[in-house]
């Protein structure tokens, strides 16, 4: 595992087509923005263990802009 320190607004590049951006840090909670091709599903780890089919809205891959969620 690679552990990195990042400040708000800084990015991490993964491969040639995935970008993680630190959007906000509030205490122990970090808000990340993920830019990836629509062909890559992005799923929270706790939902991966669920054996029943996962609803589409559980995927960040639903492509709702993270900045819109952050300001709600």
PDB file of N, CA, C, O and CB in Angstrom:
ATOM      1  N   UNK A   1       0.852  -1.181   0.000  1.00  0.00           N
ATOM      2  CA  UNK A   1       0.000   0.000   0.000  1.00  0.00           C
ATOM      3  C   UNK A   1       0.891   1.235   0.000  1.00  0.00           C
ATOM      4  O   UNK A   1       1.882   1.311   0.725  1.00  0.00           O
ATOM      5  CB  UNK A   1      -0.965   0.003   1.226  1.00  0.00           C
ATOM      6  N   UNK A   2       0.519   2.176  -0.813  1.00  0.00           N
ATOM      7  CA  UNK A   2       1.207   3.460  -0.872  1.00  0.00           C
ATOM      8  C   UNK A   2       0.387   4.460  -0.054  1.00  0.00           C
ATOM      9  O   UNK A   2      -0.800   4.641  -0.325  1.00  0.00           O
ATOM     10  CB  UNK A   2       1.393   3.949  -2.363  1.00  0.00           C
ATOM     11  N   UNK A   3       0.984   5.101   0.924  1.00  0.00           N
ATOM     12  CA  UNK A   3       0.306   6.105   1.740  1.00  0.00           C
ATOM     13  C   UNK A   3       0.850   7.482   1.370  1.00  0.00           C
ATOM     14  O   UNK A   3       2.059   7.708   1.403  1.00  0.00           O
ATOM     15  CB  UNK A   3       0.499   5.820   3.265  1.00  0.00           C
ATOM     16  N   UNK A   4      -0.048   8.395   1.018  1.00  0.00           N
ATOM     17  CA  UNK A   4       0.342   9.740   0.601  1.00  0.00           C
ATOM     18  C   UNK A   4      -0.364  10.786   1.448  1.00  0.00           C
ATOM     19  O   UNK A   4      -1.487  10.573   1.906  1.00  0.00           O
ATOM     20  CB  UNK A   4       0.027   9.960  -0.885  1.00  0.00           C
ATOM     21  N   UNK A   5       0.292  11.899   1.650  1.00  0.00           N
ATOM     22  CA  UNK A   5      -0.342  13.049   2.302  1.00  0.00           C
ATOM     23  C   UNK A   5      -0.708  14.047   1.221  1.00  0.00           C
ATOM     24  O   UNK A   5       0.108  14.348   0.350  1.00  0.00           O
ATOM     25  CB  UNK A   5       0.598  13.700   3.381  1.00  0.00           C
ATOM     26  N   UNK A   6      -1.916  14.556   1.271  1.00  0.00           N
ATOM     27  CA  UNK A   6      -2.387  15.538   0.304  1.00  0.00           C
ATOM     28  C   UNK A   6      -3.159  16.612   1.033  1.00  0.00           C
ATOM     29  O   UNK A   6      -3.781  16.344   2.061  1.00  0.00           O
ATOM     30  CB  UNK A   6      -3.260  14.880  -0.787  1.00  0.00           C
ATOM     31  N   UNK A   7      -3.126  17.820   0.514  1.00  0.00           N
ATOM     32  CA  UNK A   7      -3.904  18.932   1.048  1.00  0.00           C
ATOM     33  C   UNK A   7      -5.111  19.162   0.155  1.00  0.00           C
ATOM     34  O   UNK A   7      -5.169  18.660  -0.968  1.00  0.00           O
ATOM     35  CB  UNK A   7      -3.042  20.220   1.157  1.00  0.00           C
ATOM     36  N   UNK A   8      -6.075  19.926   0.662  1.00  0.00           N
ATOM     37  CA  UNK A   8      -7.259  20.241  -0.121  1.00  0.00           C
ATOM     38  C   UNK A   8      -6.856  20.836  -1.464  1.00  0.00           C
ATOM     39  O   UNK A   8      -6.019  21.735  -1.537  1.00  0.00           O
ATOM     40  CB  UNK A   8      -8.174  21.210   0.646  1.00  0.00           C
ATOM     41  N   UNK A   9      -7.465  20.316  -2.521  1.00  0.00           N
ATOM     42  CA  UNK A   9      -7.190  20.785  -3.875  1.00  0.00           C
ATOM     43  C   UNK A   9      -6.093  20.007  -4.582  1.00  0.00           C
ATOM     44  O   UNK A   9      -5.948  20.113  -5.800  1.00  0.00           O
ATOM     45  CB  UNK A   9      -6.820  22.226  -3.837  1.00  0.00           C
ATOM     46  N   UNK A  10      -5.319  19.229  -3.840  1.00  0.00           N
ATOM     47  CA  UNK A  10      -4.247  18.454  -4.467  1.00  0.00           C
ATOM     48  C   UNK A  10      -4.810  17.160  -5.047  1.00  0.00           C
ATOM     49  O   UNK A  10      -5.850  16.666  -4.613  1.00  0.00           O
ATOM     50  CB  UNK A  10      -3.124  18.145  -3.447  1.00  0.00           C
ATOM     51  N   UNK A  11      -4.092  16.619  -6.047  1.00  0.00           N
ATOM     52  CA  UNK A  11      -4.578  15.454  -6.781  1.00  0.00           C
ATOM     53  C   UNK A  11      -3.594  14.302  -6.738  1.00  0.00           C
ATOM     54  O   UNK A  11      -2.398  14.475  -6.503  1.00  0.00           O
ATOM     55  CB  UNK A  11      -4.865  15.824  -8.216  1.00  0.00           C
ATOM     56  N   UNK A  12      -4.139  13.127  -6.973  1.00  0.00           N
ATOM     57  CA  UNK A  12      -3.346  11.910  -7.145  1.00  0.00           C
ATOM     58  C   UNK A  12      -3.768  11.309  -8.480  1.00  0.00           C
ATOM     59  O   UNK A  12      -4.960  11.134  -8.736  1.00  0.00           O
ATOM     60  CB  UNK A  12      -3.555  10.884  -5.943  1.00  0.00           C
ATOM     61  N   UNK A  13      -2.805  10.995  -9.323  1.00  0.00           N
ATOM     62  CA  UNK A  13      -3.075  10.395 -10.623  1.00  0.00           C
ATOM     63  C   UNK A  13      -2.834   8.893 -10.543  1.00  0.00           C
ATOM     64  O   UNK A  13      -1.809   8.449 -10.024  1.00  0.00           O
ATOM     65  CB  UNK A  13      -2.192  11.038 -11.726  1.00  0.00           C
ATOM     66  N   UNK A  14      -3.782   8.111 -11.059  1.00  0.00           N
ATOM     67  CA  UNK A  14      -3.667   6.657 -11.069  1.00  0.00           C
ATOM     68  C   UNK A  14      -3.771   6.215 -12.518  1.00  0.00           C
ATOM     69  O   UNK A  14      -4.794   6.414 -13.173  1.00  0.00           O
ATOM     70  CB  UNK A  14      -4.771   5.971 -10.172  1.00  0.00           C
ATOM     71  N   UNK A  15      -2.696   5.613 -13.006  1.00  0.00           N
ATOM     72  CA  UNK A  15      -2.684   5.238 -14.413  1.00  0.00           C
ATOM     73  C   UNK A  15      -2.799   6.484 -15.266  1.00  0.00           C
ATOM     74  O   UNK A  15      -2.367   7.563 -14.863  1.00  0.00           O
ATOM     75  CB  UNK A  15      -3.822   4.252 -14.734  1.00  0.00           C
ATOM     76  N   UNK A  16      -3.372   6.338 -16.428  1.00  0.00           N
ATOM     77  CA  UNK A  16      -3.501   7.488 -17.311  1.00  0.00           C
ATOM     78  C   UNK A  16      -4.876   8.109 -17.324  1.00  0.00           C
ATOM     79  O   UNK A  16      -5.097   9.116 -17.997  1.00  0.00           O
ATOM     80  CB  UNK A  16      -3.142   7.100 -18.681  1.00  0.00           C
ATOM     81  N   UNK A  17      -5.830   7.509 -16.569  1.00  0.00           N
ATOM     82  CA  UNK A  17      -7.194   8.007 -16.722  1.00  0.00           C
ATOM     83  C   UNK A  17      -8.007   8.110 -15.435  1.00  0.00           C
ATOM     84  O   UNK A  17      -9.218   8.320 -15.491  1.00  0.00           O
ATOM     85  CB  UNK A  17      -7.913   7.139 -17.659  1.00  0.00           C
ATOM     86  N   UNK A  18      -7.367   7.966 -14.283  1.00  0.00           N
ATOM     87  CA  UNK A  18      -8.085   8.119 -13.008  1.00  0.00           C
ATOM     88  C   UNK A  18      -7.399   9.205 -12.193  1.00  0.00           C
ATOM     89  O   UNK A  18      -6.181   9.188 -12.011  1.00  0.00           O
ATOM     90  CB  UNK A  18      -8.129   6.769 -12.209  1.00  0.00           C
ATOM     91  N   UNK A  19      -8.209  10.164 -11.699  1.00  0.00           N
ATOM     92  CA  UNK A  19      -7.682  11.270 -10.895  1.00  0.00           C
ATOM     93  C   UNK A  19      -8.486  11.346  -9.598  1.00  0.00           C
ATOM     94  O   UNK A  19      -9.714  11.429  -9.627  1.00  0.00           O
ATOM     95  CB  UNK A  19      -7.747  12.631 -11.681  1.00  0.00           C
ATOM     96  N   UNK A  20      -7.788  11.319  -8.465  1.00  0.00           N
ATOM     97  CA  UNK A  20      -8.410  11.546  -7.160  1.00  0.00           C
ATOM     98  C   UNK A  20      -8.057  12.953  -6.714  1.00  0.00           C
ATOM     99  O   UNK A  20      -6.886  13.333  -6.739  1.00  0.00           O
ATOM    100  CB  UNK A  20      -7.943  10.484  -6.102  1.00  0.00           C
ATOM    101  N   UNK A  21      -9.052  13.735  -6.306  1.00  0.00           N
ATOM    102  CA  UNK A  21      -8.828  15.090  -5.838  1.00  0.00           C
ATOM    103  C   UNK A  21      -9.350  15.215  -4.415  1.00  0.00           C
ATOM    104  O   UNK A  21     -10.474  14.805  -4.129  1.00  0.00           O
ATOM    105  CB  UNK A  21      -9.508  16.120  -6.771  1.00  0.00           C
ATOM    106  N   UNK A  22      -8.545  15.778  -3.519  1.00  0.00           N
ATOM    107  CA  UNK A  22      -9.000  16.034  -2.155  1.00  0.00           C
ATOM    108  C   UNK A  22      -9.854  17.302  -2.210  1.00  0.00           C
ATOM    109  O   UNK A  22      -9.341  18.395  -2.451  1.00  0.00           O
ATOM    110  CB  UNK A  22      -7.781  16.188  -1.141  1.00  0.00           C
ATOM    111  N   UNK A  23     -11.163  17.146  -1.985  1.00  0.00           N
ATOM    112  CA  UNK A  23     -12.082  18.279  -2.066  1.00  0.00           C
ATOM    113  C   UNK A  23     -12.198  19.023  -0.741  1.00  0.00           C
ATOM    114  O   UNK A  23     -12.307  20.249  -0.715  1.00  0.00           O
ATOM    115  CB  UNK A  23     -13.452  17.805  -2.507  1.00  0.00           C
ATOM    116  N   UNK A  24     -12.172  18.268   0.361  1.00  0.00           N
ATOM    117  CA  UNK A  24     -12.316  18.895   1.674  1.00  0.00           C
ATOM    118  C   UNK A  24     -11.820  17.944   2.755  1.00  0.00           C
ATOM    119  O   UNK A  24     -11.846  16.724   2.591  1.00  0.00           O
ATOM    120  CB  UNK A  24     -13.787  19.295   1.937  1.00  0.00           C
ATOM    121  N   UNK A  25     -11.370  18.524   3.858  1.00  0.00           N
ATOM    122  CA  UNK A  25     -10.994  17.760   5.041  1.00  0.00           C
ATOM    123  C   UNK A  25     -11.709  18.411   6.219  1.00  0.00           C
ATOM    124  O   UNK A  25     -11.511  19.592   6.507  1.00  0.00           O
ATOM    125  CB  UNK A  25      -9.420  17.724   5.252  1.00  0.00           C
ATOM    126  N   UNK A  26     -12.541  17.626   6.893  1.00  0.00           N
ATOM    127  CA  UNK A  26     -13.298  18.129   8.051  1.00  0.00           C
ATOM    128  C   UNK A  26     -13.055  17.183   9.218  1.00  0.00           C
ATOM    129  O   UNK A  26     -13.689  16.131   9.312  1.00  0.00           O
ATOM    130  CB  UNK A  26     -14.841  18.248   7.732  1.00  0.00           C
ATOM    131  N   UNK A  27     -12.154  17.547  10.092  1.00  0.00           N
ATOM    132  CA  UNK A  27     -11.820  16.668  11.215  1.00  0.00           C
ATOM    133  C   UNK A  27     -11.217  15.377  10.710  1.00  0.00           C
ATOM    134  O   UNK A  27     -10.176  15.390  10.053  1.00  0.00           O
ATOM    135  CB  UNK A  27     -13.060  16.375  12.068  1.00  0.00           C
ATOM    136  N   UNK A  28     -11.870  14.246  11.013  1.00  0.00           N
ATOM    137  CA  UNK A  28     -11.378  12.939  10.580  1.00  0.00           C
ATOM    138  C   UNK A  28     -11.976  12.497   9.245  1.00  0.00           C
ATOM    139  O   UNK A  28     -11.680  11.398   8.776  1.00  0.00           O
ATOM    140  CB  UNK A  28     -11.680  11.901  11.639  1.00  0.00           C
ATOM    141  N   UNK A  29     -12.800  13.319   8.635  1.00  0.00           N
ATOM    142  CA  UNK A  29     -13.462  12.951   7.391  1.00  0.00           C
ATOM    143  C   UNK A  29     -12.813  13.657   6.207  1.00  0.00           C
ATOM    144  O   UNK A  29     -12.555  14.860   6.252  1.00  0.00           O
ATOM    145  CB  UNK A  29     -14.955  13.286   7.458  1.00  0.00           C
ATOM    146  N   UNK A  30     -12.554  12.900   5.155  1.00  0.00           N
ATOM    147  CA  UNK A  30     -11.958  13.439   3.940  1.00  0.00           C
ATOM    148  C   UNK A  30     -12.954  13.245   2.810  1.00  0.00           C
ATOM    149  O   UNK A  30     -13.497  12.153   2.643  1.00  0.00           O
ATOM    150  CB  UNK A  30     -10.588  12.752   3.615  1.00  0.00           C
ATOM    151  N   UNK A  31     -13.200  14.284   2.039  1.00  0.00           N
ATOM    152  CA  UNK A  31     -14.097  14.218   0.889  1.00  0.00           C
ATOM    153  C   UNK A  31     -13.234  14.161  -0.373  1.00  0.00           C
ATOM    154  O   UNK A  31     -12.447  15.070  -0.638  1.00  0.00           O
ATOM    155  CB  UNK A  31     -15.083  15.448   0.855  1.00  0.00           C
ATOM    156  N   UNK A  32     -13.389  13.088  -1.143  1.00  0.00           N
ATOM    157  CA  UNK A  32     -12.606  12.896  -2.355  1.00  0.00           C
ATOM    158  C   UNK A  32     -13.477  13.028  -3.586  1.00  0.00           C
ATOM    159  O   UNK A  32     -14.637  12.614  -3.587  1.00  0.00           O
ATOM    160  CB  UNK A  32     -11.920  11.539  -2.342  1.00  0.00           C
ATOM    161  N   UNK A  33     -12.918  13.603  -4.625  1.00  0.00           N
ATOM    162  CA  UNK A  33     -13.539  13.616  -5.936  1.00  0.00           C
ATOM    163  C   UNK A  33     -12.800  12.612  -6.795  1.00  0.00           C
ATOM    164  O   UNK A  33     -11.572  12.543  -6.759  1.00  0.00           O
ATOM    165  CB  UNK A  33     -13.518  15.041  -6.575  1.00  0.00           C
ATOM    166  N   UNK A  34     -13.547  11.829  -7.571  1.00  0.00           N
ATOM    167  CA  UNK A  34     -12.933  10.804  -8.400  1.00  0.00           C
ATOM    168  C   UNK A  34     -13.344  11.037  -9.845  1.00  0.00           C
ATOM    169  O   UNK A  34     -14.531  11.067 -10.169  1.00  0.00           O
ATOM    170  CB  UNK A  34     -13.339   9.381  -7.928  1.00  0.00           C
ATOM    171  N   UNK A  35     -12.356  11.200 -10.704  1.00  0.00           N
ATOM    172  CA  UNK A  35     -12.604  11.316 -12.143  1.00  0.00           C
ATOM    173  C   UNK A  35     -12.081  10.046 -12.779  1.00  0.00           C
ATOM    174  O   UNK A  35     -10.899   9.723 -12.661  1.00  0.00           O
ATOM    175  CB  UNK A  35     -11.920  12.599 -12.765  1.00  0.00           C
ATOM    176  N   UNK A  36     -12.975   9.318 -13.460  1.00  0.00           N
ATOM    177  CA  UNK A  36     -12.595   8.064 -14.094  1.00  0.00           C
ATOM    178  C   UNK A  36     -13.517   7.816 -15.282  1.00  0.00           C
ATOM    179  O   UNK A  36     -14.622   8.355 -15.339  1.00  0.00           O
ATOM    180  CB  UNK A  36     -12.657   6.882 -13.083  1.00  0.00           C
ATOM    181  N   UNK A  37     -13.066   7.007 -16.219  1.00  0.00           N
ATOM    182  CA  UNK A  37     -13.939   6.664 -17.343  1.00  0.00           C
ATOM    183  C   UNK A  37     -15.206   5.975 -16.845  1.00  0.00           C
ATOM    184  O   UNK A  37     -15.185   5.310 -15.809  1.00  0.00           O
ATOM    185  CB  UNK A  37     -13.198   5.758 -18.348  1.00  0.00           C
ATOM    186  N   UNK A  38     -16.299   6.130 -17.573  1.00  0.00           N
ATOM    187  CA  UNK A  38     -17.568   5.515 -17.172  1.00  0.00           C
ATOM    188  C   UNK A  38     -17.498   3.998 -17.167  1.00  0.00           C
ATOM    189  O   UNK A  38     -18.358   3.344 -16.578  1.00  0.00           O
ATOM    190  CB  UNK A  38     -18.678   5.965 -18.093  1.00  0.00           C
ATOM    191  N   UNK A  39     -16.495   3.433 -17.807  1.00  0.00           N
ATOM    192  CA  UNK A  39     -16.341   1.981 -17.828  1.00  0.00           C
ATOM    193  C   UNK A  39     -15.798   1.433 -16.522  1.00  0.00           C
ATOM    194  O   UNK A  39     -15.813   0.220 -16.312  1.00  0.00           O
ATOM    195  CB  UNK A  39     -15.435   1.576 -18.956  1.00  0.00           C
ATOM    196  N   UNK A  40     -15.319   2.301 -15.640  1.00  0.00           N
ATOM    197  CA  UNK A  40     -14.791   1.875 -14.341  1.00  0.00           C
ATOM    198  C   UNK A  40     -15.845   2.121 -13.275  1.00  0.00           C
ATOM    199  O   UNK A  40     -16.242   3.262 -13.035  1.00  0.00           O
ATOM    200  CB  UNK A  40     -13.469   2.625 -13.994  1.00  0.00           C
ATOM    201  N   UNK A  41     -16.303   1.037 -12.629  1.00  0.00           N
ATOM    202  CA  UNK A  41     -17.255   1.170 -11.527  1.00  0.00           C
ATOM    203  C   UNK A  41     -16.498   1.544 -10.262  1.00  0.00           C
ATOM    204  O   UNK A  41     -15.442   0.982  -9.970  1.00  0.00           O
ATOM    205  CB  UNK A  41     -18.063  -0.144 -11.318  1.00  0.00           C
ATOM    206  N   UNK A  42     -17.036   2.485  -9.521  1.00  0.00           N
ATOM    207  CA  UNK A  42     -16.431   2.932  -8.272  1.00  0.00           C
ATOM    208  C   UNK A  42     -17.435   2.644  -7.168  1.00  0.00           C
ATOM    209  O   UNK A  42     -18.538   3.192  -7.162  1.00  0.00           O
ATOM    210  CB  UNK A  42     -16.042   4.461  -8.318  1.00  0.00           C
ATOM    211  N   UNK A  43     -17.049   1.783  -6.235  1.00  0.00           N
ATOM    212  CA  UNK A  43     -17.967   1.304  -5.213  1.00  0.00           C
ATOM    213  C   UNK A  43     -17.339   1.442  -3.834  1.00  0.00           C
ATOM    214  O   UNK A  43     -16.172   1.101  -3.643  1.00  0.00           O
ATOM    215  CB  UNK A  43     -18.362  -0.153  -5.480  1.00  0.00           C
ATOM    216  N   UNK A  44     -18.106   1.936  -2.877  1.00  0.00           N
ATOM    217  CA  UNK A  44     -17.613   1.992  -1.496  1.00  0.00           C
ATOM    218  C   UNK A  44     -17.374   0.566  -1.002  1.00  0.00           C
ATOM    219  O   UNK A  44     -18.155  -0.338  -1.300  1.00  0.00           O
ATOM    220  CB  UNK A  44     -18.626   2.744  -0.562  1.00  0.00           C
ATOM    221  N   UNK A  45     -16.300   0.371  -0.252  1.00  0.00           N
ATOM    222  CA  UNK A  45     -15.909  -0.972   0.173  1.00  0.00           C
ATOM    223  C   UNK A  45     -16.996  -1.694   0.962  1.00  0.00           C
ATOM    224  O   UNK A  45     -17.186  -2.897   0.783  1.00  0.00           O
ATOM    225  CB  UNK A  45     -14.661  -0.896   1.003  1.00  0.00           C
ATOM    226  N   UNK A  46     -17.712  -0.983   1.831  1.00  0.00           N
ATOM    227  CA  UNK A  46     -18.719  -1.654   2.657  1.00  0.00           C
ATOM    228  C   UNK A  46     -19.864  -2.214   1.821  1.00  0.00           C
ATOM    229  O   UNK A  46     -20.551  -3.132   2.267  1.00  0.00           O
ATOM    230  CB  UNK A  46     -19.270  -0.690   3.698  1.00  0.00           C
ATOM    231  N   UNK A  47     -20.082  -1.691   0.633  1.00  0.00           N
ATOM    232  CA  UNK A  47     -21.136  -2.212  -0.238  1.00  0.00           C
ATOM    233  C   UNK A  47     -20.670  -3.438  -1.013  1.00  0.00           C
ATOM    234  O   UNK A  47     -21.498  -4.212  -1.493  1.00  0.00           O
ATOM    235  CB  UNK A  47     -21.600  -1.133  -1.208  1.00  0.00           C
ATOM    236  N   UNK A  48     -19.395  -3.622  -1.139  1.00  0.00           N
ATOM    237  CA  UNK A  48     -18.843  -4.754  -1.870  1.00  0.00           C
ATOM    238  C   UNK A  48     -19.171  -6.074  -1.174  1.00  0.00           C
ATOM    239  O   UNK A  48     -19.360  -7.094  -1.836  1.00  0.00           O
ATOM    240  CB  UNK A  48     -17.330  -4.599  -2.020  1.00  0.00           C
ATOM    241  N   UNK A  49     -19.238  -6.059   0.151  1.00  0.00           N
ATOM    242  CA  UNK A  49     -19.496  -7.275   0.916  1.00  0.00           C
ATOM    243  C   UNK A  49     -20.955  -7.698   0.875  1.00  0.00           C
ATOM    244  O   UNK A  49     -21.282  -8.830   1.232  1.00  0.00           O
ATOM    245  CB  UNK A  49     -19.070  -7.082   2.344  1.00  0.00           C
ATOM    246  N   UNK A  50     -21.827  -6.811   0.451  1.00  0.00           N
ATOM    247  CA  UNK A  50     -23.261  -7.122   0.390  1.00  0.00           C
ATOM    248  C   UNK A  50     -23.493  -8.135  -0.729  1.00  0.00           C
ATOM    249  O   UNK A  50     -23.056  -7.929  -1.861  1.00  0.00           O
ATOM    250  CB  UNK A  50     -24.116  -5.823   0.156  1.00  0.00           C
ATOM    251  N   UNK A  51     -24.181  -9.227  -0.407  1.00  0.00           N
ATOM    252  CA  UNK A  51     -24.369 -10.287  -1.387  1.00  0.00           C
ATOM    253  C   UNK A  51     -25.516 -10.021  -2.349  1.00  0.00           C
ATOM    254  O   UNK A  51     -25.534 -10.561  -3.455  1.00  0.00           O
ATOM    255  CB  UNK A  51     -24.601 -11.583  -0.686  1.00  0.00           C
ATOM    256  N   UNK A  52     -26.472  -9.197  -1.944  1.00  0.00           N
ATOM    257  CA  UNK A  52     -27.595  -8.910  -2.840  1.00  0.00           C
ATOM    258  C   UNK A  52     -27.137  -7.948  -3.933  1.00  0.00           C
ATOM    259  O   UNK A  52     -26.120  -7.275  -3.767  1.00  0.00           O
ATOM    260  CB  UNK A  52     -28.799  -8.313  -2.053  1.00  0.00           C
ATOM    261  N   UNK A  53     -27.861  -7.871  -5.036  1.00  0.00           N
ATOM    262  CA  UNK A  53     -27.460  -6.940  -6.106  1.00  0.00           C
ATOM    263  C   UNK A  53     -27.409  -5.505  -5.590  1.00  0.00           C
ATOM    264  O   UNK A  53     -28.263  -5.088  -4.808  1.00  0.00           O
ATOM    265  CB  UNK A  53     -28.434  -7.035  -7.301  1.00  0.00           C
ATOM    266  N   UNK A  54     -26.421  -4.769  -6.026  1.00  0.00           N
ATOM    267  CA  UNK A  54     -26.223  -3.394  -5.581  1.00  0.00           C
ATOM    268  C   UNK A  54     -27.033  -2.459  -6.472  1.00  0.00           C
ATOM    269  O   UNK A  54     -26.997  -2.568  -7.697  1.00  0.00           O
ATOM    270  CB  UNK A  54     -24.716  -3.011  -5.603  1.00  0.00           C
ATOM    271  N   UNK A  55     -27.756  -1.547  -5.851  1.00  0.00           N
ATOM    272  CA  UNK A  55     -28.522  -0.559  -6.611  1.00  0.00           C
ATOM    273  C   UNK A  55     -27.575   0.382  -7.338  1.00  0.00           C
ATOM    274  O   UNK A  55     -26.476   0.650  -6.853  1.00  0.00           O
ATOM    275  CB  UNK A  55     -29.466   0.238  -5.684  1.00  0.00           C
ATOM    276  N   UNK A  56     -27.978   0.877  -8.475  1.00  0.00           N
ATOM    277  CA  UNK A  56     -27.140   1.757  -9.289  1.00  0.00           C
ATOM    278  C   UNK A  56     -26.740   3.027  -8.548  1.00  0.00           C
ATOM    279  O   UNK A  56     -25.624   3.511  -8.733  1.00  0.00           O
ATOM    280  CB  UNK A  56     -27.863   2.122 -10.567  1.00  0.00           C
ATOM    281  N   UNK A  57     -27.632   3.587  -7.704  1.00  0.00           N
ATOM    282  CA  UNK A  57     -27.294   4.841  -7.029  1.00  0.00           C
ATOM    283  C   UNK A  57     -26.246   4.652  -5.933  1.00  0.00           C
ATOM    284  O   UNK A  57     -25.780   5.640  -5.366  1.00  0.00           O
ATOM    285  CB  UNK A  57     -28.543   5.459  -6.436  1.00  0.00           C
ATOM    286  N   UNK A  58     -25.866   3.421  -5.619  1.00  0.00           N
ATOM    287  CA  UNK A  58     -24.805   3.189  -4.644  1.00  0.00           C
ATOM    288  C   UNK A  58     -23.436   3.445  -5.252  1.00  0.00           C
ATOM    289  O   UNK A  58     -22.447   3.607  -4.536  1.00  0.00           O
ATOM    290  CB  UNK A  58     -24.880   1.766  -4.105  1.00  0.00           C
ATOM    291  N   UNK A  59     -23.386   3.479  -6.564  1.00  0.00           N
ATOM    292  CA  UNK A  59     -22.127   3.702  -7.248  1.00  0.00           C
ATOM    293  C   UNK A  59     -21.849   5.189  -7.368  1.00  0.00           C
ATOM    294  O   UNK A  59     -22.714   5.965  -7.774  1.00  0.00           O
ATOM    295  CB  UNK A  59     -22.139   3.047  -8.627  1.00  0.00           C
ATOM    296  N   UNK A  60     -20.637   5.574  -7.013  1.00  0.00           N
ATOM    297  CA  UNK A  60     -20.209   6.935  -7.307  1.00  0.00           C
ATOM    298  C   UNK A  60     -20.130   7.060  -8.820  1.00  0.00           C
ATOM    299  O   UNK A  60     -20.224   8.157  -9.371  1.00  0.00           O
ATOM    300  CB  UNK A  60     -18.831   7.276  -6.624  1.00  0.00           C
ATOM    301  N   UNK A  61     -19.956   5.934  -9.479  1.00  0.00           N
ATOM    302  CA  UNK A  61     -19.892   5.891 -10.931  1.00  0.00           C
ATOM    303  C   UNK A  61     -21.164   6.386 -11.595  1.00  0.00           C
ATOM    304  O   UNK A  61     -21.213   6.493 -12.820  1.00  0.00           O
ATOM    305  CB  UNK A  61     -19.603   4.497 -11.385  1.00  0.00           C
ATOM    306  N   UNK A  62     -22.208   6.695 -10.808  1.00  0.00           N
ATOM    307  CA  UNK A  62     -23.430   7.262 -11.366  1.00  0.00           C
ATOM    308  C   UNK A  62     -23.162   8.637 -11.951  1.00  0.00           C
ATOM    309  O   UNK A  62     -23.998   9.191 -12.664  1.00  0.00           O
ATOM    310  CB  UNK A  62     -24.523   7.344 -10.299  1.00  0.00           C
ATOM    311  N   UNK A  63     -21.984   9.188 -11.645  1.00  0.00           N
ATOM    312  CA  UNK A  63     -21.466  10.399 -12.261  1.00  0.00           C
ATOM    313  C   UNK A  63     -22.145  11.686 -11.830  1.00  0.00           C
ATOM    314  O   UNK A  63     -22.125  12.669 -12.571  1.00  0.00           O
ATOM    315  CB  UNK A  63     -21.572  10.278 -13.711  1.00  0.00           C
ATOM    316  N   UNK A  64     -22.747  11.701 -10.641  1.00  0.00           N
ATOM    317  CA  UNK A  64     -23.225  12.972 -10.100  1.00  0.00           C
ATOM    318  C   UNK A  64     -21.996  13.752  -9.669  1.00  0.00           C
ATOM    319  O   UNK A  64     -21.183  13.231  -8.905  1.00  0.00           O
ATOM    320  CB  UNK A  64     -24.235  12.764  -8.898  1.00  0.00           C
ATOM    321  N   UNK A  65     -21.838  14.967 -10.128  1.00  0.00           N
ATOM    322  CA  UNK A  65     -20.634  15.717  -9.756  1.00  0.00           C
ATOM    323  C   UNK A  65     -20.474  15.814  -8.247  1.00  0.00           C
ATOM    324  O   UNK A  65     -21.410  16.193  -7.542  1.00  0.00           O
ATOM    325  CB  UNK A  65     -20.675  17.117 -10.360  1.00  0.00           C
ATOM    326  N   UNK A  66     -19.294  15.473  -7.753  1.00  0.00           N
ATOM    327  CA  UNK A  66     -19.021  15.466  -6.320  1.00  0.00           C
ATOM    328  C   UNK A  66     -19.179  16.860  -5.730  1.00  0.00           C
ATOM    329  O   UNK A  66     -19.601  16.997  -4.582  1.00  0.00           O
ATOM    330  CB  UNK A  66     -17.613  14.934  -6.046  1.00  0.00           C
ATOM    331  N   UNK A  67     -18.849  17.890  -6.489  1.00  0.00           N
ATOM    332  CA  UNK A  67     -18.977  19.242  -5.946  1.00  0.00           C
ATOM    333  C   UNK A  67     -20.441  19.557  -5.650  1.00  0.00           C
ATOM    334  O   UNK A  67     -20.728  20.299  -4.711  1.00  0.00           O
ATOM    335  CB  UNK A  67     -18.391  20.283  -6.927  1.00  0.00           C
ATOM    336  N   UNK A  68     -21.361  19.014  -6.423  1.00  0.00           N
ATOM    337  CA  UNK A  68     -22.780  19.235  -6.170  1.00  0.00           C
ATOM    338  C   UNK A  68     -23.156  18.567  -4.846  1.00  0.00           C
ATOM    339  O   UNK A  68     -23.885  19.158  -4.049  1.00  0.00           O
ATOM    340  CB  UNK A  68     -23.652  18.683  -7.343  1.00  0.00           C
ATOM    341  N   UNK A  69     -22.671  17.344  -4.596  1.00  0.00           N
ATOM    342  CA  UNK A  69     -22.960  16.652  -3.349  1.00  0.00           C
ATOM    343  C   UNK A  69     -22.350  17.368  -2.159  1.00  0.00           C
ATOM    344  O   UNK A  69     -22.960  17.440  -1.092  1.00  0.00           O
ATOM    345  CB  UNK A  69     -22.454  15.229  -3.409  1.00  0.00           C
ATOM    346  N   UNK A  70     -21.149  17.898  -2.338  1.00  0.00           N
ATOM    347  CA  UNK A  70     -20.425  18.539  -1.261  1.00  0.00           C
ATOM    348  C   UNK A  70     -21.180  19.748  -0.723  1.00  0.00           C
ATOM    349  O   UNK A  70     -21.120  20.023   0.475  1.00  0.00           O
ATOM    350  CB  UNK A  70     -19.046  18.951  -1.733  1.00  0.00           C
ATOM    351  N   UNK A  71     -21.881  20.466  -1.573  1.00  0.00           N
ATOM    352  CA  UNK A  71     -22.548  21.702  -1.176  1.00  0.00           C
ATOM    353  C   UNK A  71     -24.017  21.509  -0.812  1.00  0.00           C
ATOM    354  O   UNK A  71     -24.731  22.488  -0.595  1.00  0.00           O
ATOM    355  CB  UNK A  71     -22.438  22.707  -2.279  1.00  0.00           C
ATOM    356  N   UNK A  72     -24.476  20.267  -0.743  1.00  0.00           N
ATOM    357  CA  UNK A  72     -25.876  20.032  -0.376  1.00  0.00           C
ATOM    358  C   UNK A  72     -26.049  20.031   1.111  1.00  0.00           C
ATOM    359  O   UNK A  72     -27.162  19.848   1.603  1.00  0.00           O
ATOM    360  CB  UNK A  72     -26.375  18.723  -0.949  1.00  0.00           C
TER     361      UNK A  72
END
